[in-house]
Amino acid sequence: MNRYRHEYKYMINKMEEEILILQAAGLLERDCHTAPGGAYMVRSLYFDDYDDSCLFDNENGSDLRSKFRMRYYNNDREYVRLEKKSKVHGMTKKESCLLDQEECRQLVNGTIPTIASGLSAKKKRLFLEMQFRNMIPKAIVSYERIPFVYAAGNVRITFDRKITSSNDTAYFLEGGYSERPILSQGFSILEVKWDELLPPLIKEVMQMDSLQWTAFSKYYMCRIYHL
């Protein structure tokens, strides 16, 4: 059952990243989906309406907002998910469903797939909302992620670096599109997510009180480079 979770984001420099990764590695478990080097690649295609409502909701800090994206990992385009991420009162919730290749192609081309009777209730709901809100592809966001998990509190800590943006949305599934970095060299984004209670030890070890908090999403940071 999906539920809302706390999510804090921080902009960190290279030195902070190196120290915090070492400290996380001494306390937390590596995510089981990582490659031997401890990281994996994330590629997302974000959607918005013709008025860029999702973009400006983020910029304005709207308390109730949501966004849609397609996502695959480590260049595995055979396993693509559609996700809706919602935010209310500073907490986030994610709904997702697996897409087949034809659904992927249609969404990349700006067409919402037909709401057929055989689809799951979740997929129907996501497609209907995208259709109602006139969602179309807007930007590709790519990055390398180093993830850790901690069972108590269902904590997930990720270091996202080498973040790039592209507006060549038609090539999301094929690859080979142009990209540009969206952070100054050496900087990355630390994200800390948990359910009801963040263990004090995690807050202390990750030095959360001394880091530079940021409210903006990767989608927002990538889009402003193309406006």
Secondary structure, 3 states (H helix, E strand, C coil): CCCCEEEEEEEECHHHHHHHHHHHHHHCEECCCCCCCCCEEEEEEEEECCCCHHHHHHHHCCCEEEEEEEEEECCCCCCEEEEEEEEECCEEEEEEEEECHHHHHHHHCCCCCCCCCCCCHHHHHHHHHHHHCCCEEEEEEEEEEEEEEECCCCEEEEEEEEEEEECCHHHCCCCCCCCEECCCCCCEEEEEEECCCCCHHHHHHCCHHHCEECCCCHHHHHHCCCC
